[in-house]
């Protein structure tokens, strides 16, 4: 089949295009700007790329199917031609993934307000390290596993990031509804995406719908410390459920957590009995929970595929929960399920260290929700004890750029010593009453004895930040963390390079 992707250079669309090509289809596509890094990856794979959208060109290309990306809307010339002529069938990306990749796979779907990308990468990495060949689609650029997409073996699991955002302008269901989970990982549930969800109850409804399509021989692994998720999962009677967290009422409990500059360590208990100890460089209690859920999902997927670790392996304790699943003979060599996490290197732009010297550490993070900012800053207090902690935040996502969570952002940023706020992205599209009020946030922080300043341009922010932090002073070490789900107008790389260190 000849499949055409609209918006092909986005991370999710590009990785999905590569997956579909690996599945044997001819792939081509277009984007408003054929831009790197995905454009280079697609071109290297031999995928035909077109700049901009042109209905006459689309008619001439005559694909068998068009995949309309989530960023497309009415008014796009190719969308209008497809609707008017009805000459070529079209679909959404999530529906395509279900129909062409996921329908006959045992899928592990990773969902939640935060941590989806990292947990998806951890789960795929652990499965590979434990001798499986899973398929996966990761909504970022992982360092482990080595690519963002892989078809894997049909007999093995497929791990996919389950976004709750809508599927397309013509399909307002959450993407994860299409993904046919055998195992659903629910990391957390908070209000976000104010542009499509009315309130927290609206998001809970979407997650409830997801739980209803997990089969009887599947499982739901969830954050037992999250009251919203407990409320949803307590109503599930049709499949196995497993609570993971730090609270005493979790079946799998994180104990003895500690963090320092080298990383984190903790013990996982299953029903009060030690299952395994984990040490890893990936920071924060939130990543301990991500890792715990990835380890449990890996153990269950390996058991379902017929693998039983030999006696004494760290994966043994968790597997009897699914003793009703028929097992094949055990592998000849015991495999420690969670041990490889010590080698896990993380995902680009998720607490990615760009500069590391005794005087200055610069970190880039994809954080764009108050809880994510707060947890990262609290982790940095442990990692960079004694250093001045500088938070640089760009209000860019469809929710962050509004006042919906403004008070929560102010509370989260108060975990820093000083705060620099960039301009609100696409501010002209919001009224003054609904727009994120950076000046109000700075007044709140200043009243709490923090140094805080808002800037009209990112260029002005960069100039002030550089003047106050460069050159680095070893006598006054500093950790600077940039929070943005976008480009921040390139100032992150510019700042890092100003001290002689850039991206790898």
VEXDREN-2710 file (C-alpha; in Angstrom, 1 decimal):
% VEXDREN-2710
k/r/px/py/pz
1/UNK/0.0/0.0/0.0
2/UNK/1.2/3.5/-0.8
3/UNK/0.6/5.7/2.3
4/UNK/0.9/9.5/2.5
5/UNK/1.6/11.3/5.8
6/UNK/0.4/14.9/6.3
7/UNK/2.8/16.4/8.9
8/UNK/5.4/13.8/8.5
9/UNK/8.3/15.6/10.2
10/UNK/6.8/15.6/13.6
11/UNK/8.5/13.1/16.0
12/UNK/5.4/10.8/16.3
13/UNK/4.4/11.0/12.7
14/UNK/8.0/10.5/11.4
15/UNK/8.6/7.5/13.7
16/UNK/5.2/6.0/12.7
17/UNK/6.1/6.5/9.0
18/UNK/9.3/4.6/9.5
19/UNK/7.4/1.8/11.3
20/UNK/4.8/1.5/8.5
21/UNK/7.6/1.4/6.0
22/UNK/9.3/-1.4/7.9
23/UNK/6.0/-3.2/7.8
24/UNK/6.3/-3.3/4.0
25/UNK/4.3/-0.3/2.8
26/UNK/5.5/2.5/0.5
27/UNK/5.6/5.7/2.4
28/UNK/5.8/9.4/1.4
29/UNK/4.6/12.6/3.0
30/UNK/4.6/16.4/3.3
31/UNK/5.1/19.0/6.0
32/UNK/4.8/22.8/6.2
33/UNK/8.5/22.9/6.8
34/UNK/10.6/19.8/5.9
35/UNK/12.8/20.3/9.0
36/UNK/15.4/18.3/10.9
37/UNK/16.1/16.1/12.7
38/UNK/13.2/14.0/11.4
39/UNK/13.5/15.1/7.8
40/UNK/17.1/13.8/7.7
41/UNK/16.1/10.5/9.2
42/UNK/13.2/10.1/6.7
43/UNK/15.4/11.1/3.8
44/UNK/18.1/8.6/4.8
45/UNK/15.4/5.9/4.8
46/UNK/14.5/6.7/1.2
47/UNK/11.1/8.3/2.1
48/UNK/9.8/10.8/-0.4
49/UNK/9.3/14.2/1.2
50/UNK/7.4/17.3/-0.1
51/UNK/7.5/20.9/1.2
52/UNK/4.1/22.4/2.0
53/UNK/0.6/21.3/1.2
54/UNK/-0.8/21.2/-2.4
55/UNK/-4.0/19.6/-3.4
56/UNK/-3.0/19.3/-7.1
57/UNK/0.2/17.5/-6.1
58/UNK/-1.7/15.2/-3.8
59/UNK/-4.1/14.3/-6.6
60/UNK/-1.1/13.5/-8.9
61/UNK/0.7/11.4/-6.3
62/UNK/-2.5/9.4/-5.9
63/UNK/-1.7/7.4/-2.7
64/UNK/-3.9/4.6/-1.5
65/UNK/-4.3/6.1/2.0
66/UNK/-3.7/9.5/3.6
67/UNK/-2.8/9.8/7.3
68/UNK/-3.9/13.2/8.6
69/UNK/-1.7/14.4/11.5
70/UNK/-3.1/15.9/14.7
71/UNK/-1.8/19.3/13.8
72/UNK/-3.9/19.4/10.6
73/UNK/-7.2/21.3/10.6
74/UNK/-9.9/22.6/8.3
75/UNK/-8.7/25.1/5.8
76/UNK/-5.6/23.0/4.9
77/UNK/-5.8/22.7/1.1
78/UNK/-5.1/19.0/1.1
79/UNK/-7.7/18.4/3.9
80/UNK/-10.3/20.4/1.9
81/UNK/-9.5/18.4/-1.3
82/UNK/-9.8/15.1/0.5
83/UNK/-13.2/16.0/2.0
84/UNK/-14.6/17.5/-1.2
85/UNK/-13.4/14.8/-3.7
86/UNK/-13.6/11.7/-1.5
87/UNK/-11.3/10.1/-4.0
88/UNK/-8.7/8.8/-1.5
89/UNK/-9.5/7.3/1.9
90/UNK/-8.0/9.0/5.0
91/UNK/-7.4/8.1/8.6
92/UNK/-5.8/9.4/11.8
93/UNK/-2.3/8.4/13.0
94/UNK/-3.6/6.4/16.0
95/UNK/-6.2/4.5/13.8
96/UNK/-3.4/3.7/11.3
97/UNK/-1.2/2.3/14.0
98/UNK/-4.0/0.1/15.3
99/UNK/-4.9/-1.2/11.8
100/UNK/-1.4/-1.7/10.4
101/UNK/0.7/-2.5/13.5
102/UNK/-1.1/-3.0/16.8
103/UNK/-4.3/-5.0/16.1
104/UNK/-2.6/-8.4/16.5
105/UNK/0.1/-7.6/19.0
106/UNK/0.3/-7.8/22.8
107/UNK/0.6/-4.1/23.4
108/UNK/2.0/-2.4/26.5
109/UNK/0.4/1.1/26.4
110/UNK/2.1/3.7/28.7
111/UNK/-0.2/6.5/29.8
112/UNK/-0.3/9.4/32.2
113/UNK/0.1/13.2/32.5
114/UNK/3.9/12.9/33.0
115/UNK/6.6/10.3/32.3
116/UNK/5.1/8.5/29.3
117/UNK/8.2/8.9/27.1
118/UNK/10.7/7.9/29.7
119/UNK/8.6/4.9/30.9
120/UNK/8.1/3.7/27.3
121/UNK/11.8/3.9/26.6
122/UNK/12.6/2.1/29.9
123/UNK/10.1/-0.7/29.1
124/UNK/11.4/-1.2/25.6
125/UNK/15.0/-1.1/26.9
126/UNK/14.3/-3.7/29.6
127/UNK/12.5/-6.1/27.2
128/UNK/15.5/-5.9/24.8
129/UNK/18.0/-6.4/27.6
130/UNK/16.0/-9.5/28.8
131/UNK/16.3/-11.2/25.4
132/UNK/13.1/-10.1/23.8
133/UNK/12.7/-8.2/20.5
134/UNK/9.8/-5.9/21.2
135/UNK/8.3/-3.4/18.8
136/UNK/8.1/0.2/20.1
137/UNK/7.1/3.7/19.3
138/UNK/8.6/6.4/21.5
139/UNK/7.4/10.0/21.4
140/UNK/10.9/11.4/21.8
141/UNK/14.6/10.7/21.0
142/UNK/15.8/8.0/23.3
143/UNK/19.4/7.1/24.0
144/UNK/18.2/3.7/25.1
145/UNK/16.9/1.9/23.1
146/UNK/19.0/3.3/20.2
147/UNK/16.0/4.4/18.0
148/UNK/12.6/5.9/18.5
149/UNK/10.8/3.1/16.6
150/UNK/11.2/-0.5/15.9
151/UNK/8.8/-3.1/14.5
152/UNK/10.1/-6.1/16.5
153/UNK/8.9/-9.6/16.3
154/UNK/5.2/-10.2/16.0
155/UNK/5.4/-12.7/18.9
156/UNK/6.8/-10.1/21.2
157/UNK/5.2/-7.1/22.9
158/UNK/4.8/-3.7/21.3
159/UNK/5.4/-0.8/23.6
160/UNK/3.8/2.5/22.8
161/UNK/3.3/5.9/24.4
162/UNK/-0.4/6.3/25.0
163/UNK/-1.3/10.0/24.8
164/UNK/-4.6/11.2/26.1
165/UNK/-4.7/14.0/23.6
166/UNK/-7.3/13.8/20.7
167/UNK/-6.6/11.8/17.6
168/UNK/-7.4/14.2/14.8
169/UNK/-9.7/17.1/14.0
170/UNK/-12.3/14.5/12.9
171/UNK/-11.7/12.0/15.8
172/UNK/-11.8/13.6/19.2
173/UNK/-11.2/10.4/21.1
174/UNK/-7.9/10.1/23.1
175/UNK/-5.2/8.5/21.0
176/UNK/-4.8/5.6/23.5
177/UNK/-8.2/4.3/22.8
178/UNK/-6.9/3.0/19.5
179/UNK/-3.9/1.2/21.0
180/UNK/-5.5/-2.1/22.1
181/UNK/-3.6/-2.6/25.4
182/UNK/-2.8/-6.0/26.8
183/UNK/-0.9/-4.2/29.6
184/UNK/-1.8/-0.6/30.5
185/UNK/0.7/1.4/32.5
186/UNK/-1.0/4.4/34.2
187/UNK/1.7/6.7/35.6
188/UNK/-0.4/9.5/37.0
189/UNK/-3.5/11.6/36.2
190/UNK/-3.8/15.3/36.6
191/UNK/-5.5/18.1/34.8
192/UNK/-3.8/19.2/31.6
193/UNK/-4.7/19.9/27.9
194/UNK/-7.2/22.6/28.8
195/UNK/-7.8/23.2/25.1
196/UNK/-9.6/19.8/24.8
197/UNK/-10.6/18.7/28.3
198/UNK/-13.1/20.7/30.4
199/UNK/-11.8/19.6/33.8
200/UNK/-10.2/16.7/35.7
201/UNK/-13.4/14.7/35.6
202/UNK/-13.3/14.9/31.8
203/UNK/-9.8/13.4/31.7
204/UNK/-10.8/10.7/34.2
205/UNK/-13.6/9.7/31.8
206/UNK/-11.0/9.2/29.0
207/UNK/-8.8/7.1/31.3
208/UNK/-11.9/5.1/32.4
209/UNK/-12.7/4.3/28.8
210/UNK/-9.1/3.0/28.4
211/UNK/-9.4/0.6/31.3
212/UNK/-12.5/-0.8/29.8
213/UNK/-10.7/-2.2/26.8
214/UNK/-8.0/-4.0/28.7
215/UNK/-8.8/-7.7/28.2
216/UNK/-9.4/-10.3/31.0
217/UNK/-6.0/-11.9/30.3
218/UNK/-4.3/-8.5/30.5
219/UNK/-3.2/-6.2/33.3
220/UNK/-3.3/-2.6/34.6
221/UNK/-0.2/-1.4/36.4
222/UNK/-0.9/1.9/38.0
223/UNK/0.5/4.6/40.4
224/UNK/-1.1/3.6/43.7
225/UNK/-0.1/6.9/45.2
226/UNK/-2.4/8.8/42.8
227/UNK/-5.9/9.2/44.2
228/UNK/-7.5/9.9/40.8
229/UNK/-6.1/6.6/39.4
230/UNK/-7.1/4.6/42.5
231/UNK/-10.6/5.9/42.0
232/UNK/-10.7/4.6/38.5
233/UNK/-8.9/1.3/38.9
234/UNK/-10.8/0.3/42.0
235/UNK/-13.8/-0.2/39.7
236/UNK/-12.0/-2.6/37.5
237/UNK/-13.1/-6.2/38.0
238/UNK/-12.3/-7.8/34.6
239/UNK/-8.5/-8.0/34.7
240/UNK/-5.5/-8.0/37.0
241/UNK/-4.6/-4.7/38.6
242/UNK/-1.3/-3.9/40.3
243/UNK/-0.6/-0.8/42.4
244/UNK/3.0/0.6/42.4
245/UNK/4.3/3.4/44.6
246/UNK/5.8/4.4/47.9
247/UNK/2.6/4.0/50.0
248/UNK/2.1/1.0/52.3
249/UNK/-1.0/-0.1/50.4
250/UNK/0.8/-0.7/47.1
251/UNK/1.4/-4.3/46.0
252/UNK/4.8/-3.3/44.6
253/UNK/6.4/-0.7/46.9
254/UNK/9.4/1.6/46.5
255/UNK/11.4/1.5/49.7
256/UNK/14.8/2.9/50.9
257/UNK/14.8/5.6/48.2
258/UNK/17.9/7.8/48.1
259/UNK/19.4/10.3/45.6
260/UNK/22.7/12.1/45.2
261/UNK/24.7/13.5/42.3
262/UNK/25.4/10.0/41.0
263/UNK/21.8/9.1/40.6
264/UNK/19.1/7.2/42.6
265/UNK/18.8/3.9/44.4
266/UNK/15.9/2.0/45.9
267/UNK/14.4/-1.4/46.8
268/UNK/11.3/-2.8/45.2
269/UNK/9.1/-4.9/47.6
270/UNK/6.4/-7.2/46.3
271/UNK/3.8/-7.9/49.0
272/UNK/6.3/-6.8/51.6
273/UNK/9.1/-9.1/50.3
274/UNK/12.2/-7.8/48.6
275/UNK/12.0/-8.3/44.8
276/UNK/15.0/-6.4/43.6
277/UNK/17.3/-3.5/44.3
278/UNK/17.7/-0.8/41.6
279/UNK/20.5/1.7/41.0
280/UNK/20.3/4.1/38.1
281/UNK/21.6/7.5/36.9
282/UNK/18.2/8.7/35.9
283/UNK/17.2/11.2/38.6
284/UNK/14.2/11.7/40.9
285/UNK/11.6/9.8/42.8
286/UNK/9.3/10.2/39.8
287/UNK/11.7/8.2/37.7
288/UNK/12.0/5.5/40.5
289/UNK/8.2/5.0/40.0
290/UNK/8.6/5.0/36.2
291/UNK/11.3/2.4/36.5
292/UNK/9.3/0.3/38.9
293/UNK/6.3/0.2/36.5
294/UNK/8.6/-0.6/33.6
295/UNK/10.2/-3.4/35.5
296/UNK/6.8/-4.9/36.5
297/UNK/5.5/-4.6/32.9
298/UNK/8.7/-6.3/31.6
299/UNK/8.3/-9.2/34.0
300/UNK/4.7/-9.7/33.1
301/UNK/5.4/-9.5/29.3
302/UNK/8.3/-12.0/29.6
303/UNK/6.0/-14.4/31.6
304/UNK/3.3/-14.0/29.0
305/UNK/5.8/-14.8/26.2
306/UNK/6.8/-18.0/28.0
307/UNK/9.9/-16.9/29.9
308/UNK/10.4/-17.7/33.5
309/UNK/13.7/-16.5/35.1
310/UNK/15.6/-19.2/36.9
311/UNK/15.5/-19.4/40.7
312/UNK/17.3/-16.5/42.3
313/UNK/16.7/-14.1/39.4
314/UNK/15.3/-10.7/40.4
315/UNK/12.2/-11.2/38.2
316/UNK/11.0/-14.4/39.9
317/UNK/8.9/-12.9/42.7
318/UNK/6.5/-10.9/40.5
319/UNK/5.6/-13.7/38.0
320/UNK/3.3/-15.9/40.1
321/UNK/0.7/-13.2/39.9
322/UNK/0.1/-14.4/36.3
323/UNK/0.5/-18.1/37.0
324/UNK/-2.6/-18.9/34.9
325/UNK/-0.8/-17.8/31.7
326/UNK/0.7/-20.9/30.0
327/UNK/4.4/-20.9/30.3
328/UNK/7.0/-22.3/27.8
329/UNK/10.2/-23.9/29.1
330/UNK/12.4/-21.4/30.9
331/UNK/15.3/-19.8/29.1
332/UNK/18.6/-21.6/29.7
333/UNK/20.2/-18.5/31.2
334/UNK/18.6/-16.5/34.1
335/UNK/18.0/-12.9/33.4
336/UNK/17.7/-10.2/36.1
337/UNK/14.7/-8.2/35.0
338/UNK/15.5/-4.8/36.4
339/UNK/19.3/-4.9/36.7
340/UNK/19.9/-3.3/33.2
341/UNK/18.4/0.0/34.4
342/UNK/21.8/0.8/35.9
343/UNK/22.9/1.3/32.2
344/UNK/19.8/3.2/31.1
345/UNK/20.9/6.6/29.7
346/UNK/17.5/8.2/29.3
347/UNK/15.7/10.3/26.7
348/UNK/16.9/13.5/25.0
349/UNK/15.4/16.7/26.6
350/UNK/14.2/14.8/29.7
351/UNK/16.6/16.1/32.3
352/UNK/19.3/16.0/29.7
353/UNK/22.6/17.5/31.0
354/UNK/24.2/19.8/28.4
355/UNK/27.0/21.3/30.5
356/UNK/28.6/19.7/33.6
357/UNK/31.5/21.4/35.4
358/UNK/32.2/21.9/39.1
359/UNK/31.0/25.5/38.7
360/UNK/28.0/25.2/36.3
361/UNK/25.5/22.5/35.3
362/UNK/23.0/23.2/32.5
363/UNK/20.1/20.9/32.0
364/UNK/17.3/20.9/29.4
365/UNK/13.9/19.4/30.4
366/UNK/10.7/18.9/28.4
367/UNK/8.7/19.9/31.5
368/UNK/5.5/21.9/30.9
369/UNK/3.2/20.9/33.8
370/UNK/3.5/22.2/37.3
371/UNK/4.0/18.8/38.9
372/UNK/6.7/17.9/36.5
373/UNK/8.5/21.2/37.3
374/UNK/8.2/20.7/41.0
375/UNK/9.4/17.1/41.0
376/UNK/12.4/18.0/38.9
377/UNK/13.4/20.9/41.0
378/UNK/13.1/18.9/44.2
379/UNK/15.3/16.2/42.6
380/UNK/17.8/18.9/41.7
381/UNK/18.0/19.9/45.4
382/UNK/19.4/16.4/46.1
383/UNK/21.6/16.2/43.1
384/UNK/23.2/19.7/43.4
385/UNK/23.3/20.2/47.1
386/UNK/24.6/23.7/47.9
387/UNK/24.3/25.1/44.4
388/UNK/22.2/28.0/43.4
389/UNK/19.2/26.6/41.5
390/UNK/18.0/28.6/38.5
391/UNK/14.7/27.7/36.7
392/UNK/14.1/29.1/33.2
393/UNK/10.5/28.5/32.1
394/UNK/8.8/29.0/28.7
395/UNK/5.0/29.1/29.0
396/UNK/4.4/27.3/25.7
397/UNK/2.0/24.4/25.8
398/UNK/-1.7/25.0/25.2
399/UNK/-2.4/24.8/28.9
400/UNK/0.8/26.5/30.2
401/UNK/0.2/29.6/28.1
402/UNK/-3.1/30.2/29.9
403/UNK/-4.0/31.1/33.5
404/UNK/-5.5/27.6/34.1
405/UNK/-2.6/26.3/36.1
406/UNK/-0.9/29.6/36.8
407/UNK/-1.0/29.4/40.6
408/UNK/0.3/25.8/40.4
409/UNK/3.2/27.0/38.2
410/UNK/4.1/29.7/40.8
411/UNK/4.1/27.1/43.6
412/UNK/6.3/24.7/41.5
413/UNK/8.8/27.4/40.6
414/UNK/9.2/28.3/44.2
415/UNK/11.4/25.3/44.7
416/UNK/14.1/27.2/42.8
417/UNK/16.4/30.0/44.1
418/UNK/15.8/32.2/41.1
419/UNK/13.4/32.1/38.2
420/UNK/13.5/33.6/34.7
421/UNK/10.2/33.5/32.7
422/UNK/10.2/33.7/28.9
423/UNK/7.4/35.3/26.9
424/UNK/4.1/33.5/26.5
425/UNK/4.1/31.6/23.2
426/UNK/1.6/32.9/20.7
427/UNK/0.4/35.4/23.2
428/UNK/-1.5/37.4/20.6
429/UNK/-4.0/34.6/20.2
430/UNK/-5.1/34.9/23.8
431/UNK/-6.9/37.7/25.6
432/UNK/-5.2/39.4/28.5
433/UNK/-7.7/37.8/30.9
434/UNK/-6.9/34.3/29.8
435/UNK/-3.2/34.6/29.1
436/UNK/-0.5/33.4/31.6
437/UNK/0.4/36.4/33.7
438/UNK/4.2/36.3/34.1
439/UNK/4.3/39.5/36.0
440/UNK/1.9/38.1/38.6
441/UNK/4.0/35.0/39.0
442/UNK/7.2/37.0/39.5
443/UNK/5.4/39.1/42.2
444/UNK/4.4/35.9/43.9
445/UNK/7.9/34.5/43.8
446/UNK/9.5/37.8/44.9
447/UNK/7.2/37.9/47.9
448/UNK/8.6/34.5/48.9
449/UNK/12.2/35.9/48.8
450/UNK/13.1/34.4/45.4
451/UNK/14.8/36.3/42.7
452/UNK/12.3/36.3/39.7
453/UNK/12.0/38.2/36.5
454/UNK/9.8/38.1/33.4
455/UNK/11.0/39.0/29.9
456/UNK/9.3/40.3/26.8
457/UNK/11.7/38.4/24.5
458/UNK/13.8/35.3/24.8
459/UNK/16.7/37.2/23.5
460/UNK/16.5/39.6/26.5
461/UNK/16.1/36.7/28.8
462/UNK/19.3/35.1/27.4
463/UNK/21.2/38.3/27.7
464/UNK/20.3/38.7/31.4
465/UNK/20.8/35.1/32.3
466/UNK/24.3/35.1/30.7
467/UNK/25.3/38.3/32.4
468/UNK/24.3/36.9/35.8
469/UNK/25.8/33.4/35.5
470/UNK/28.8/33.6/33.2
471/UNK/31.6/33.2/33.6
472/UNK/31.0/30.3/36.0
473/UNK/32.3/30.7/39.5
474/UNK/33.5/27.5/41.2
475/UNK/33.2/29.2/44.6
476/UNK/29.4/29.7/43.9
477/UNK/28.3/26.6/41.9
478/UNK/25.1/26.9/39.9
479/UNK/22.6/24.6/38.3
480/UNK/20.5/26.1/35.5
481/UNK/17.5/24.1/34.2
482/UNK/15.5/25.1/31.1
483/UNK/11.8/24.0/31.0
484/UNK/10.1/24.0/27.6
485/UNK/8.2/21.7/25.3
486/UNK/9.4/23.7/22.4
487/UNK/12.5/25.3/21.0
488/UNK/12.8/28.3/23.4
489/UNK/13.9/30.2/20.3
490/UNK/17.2/28.3/20.4
491/UNK/18.5/30.1/23.5
492/UNK/19.2/26.8/25.3
493/UNK/21.9/25.7/22.9
494/UNK/23.2/29.2/22.6
495/UNK/23.6/29.4/26.4
496/UNK/25.3/26.0/26.6
497/UNK/27.7/26.9/23.8
498/UNK/28.6/30.1/25.5
499/UNK/30.6/28.2/28.1
500/UNK/32.3/26.1/25.4
501/UNK/30.0/23.1/25.6
502/UNK/27.1/22.2/23.3
503/UNK/25.0/19.2/22.5
504/UNK/26.7/15.9/21.7
END
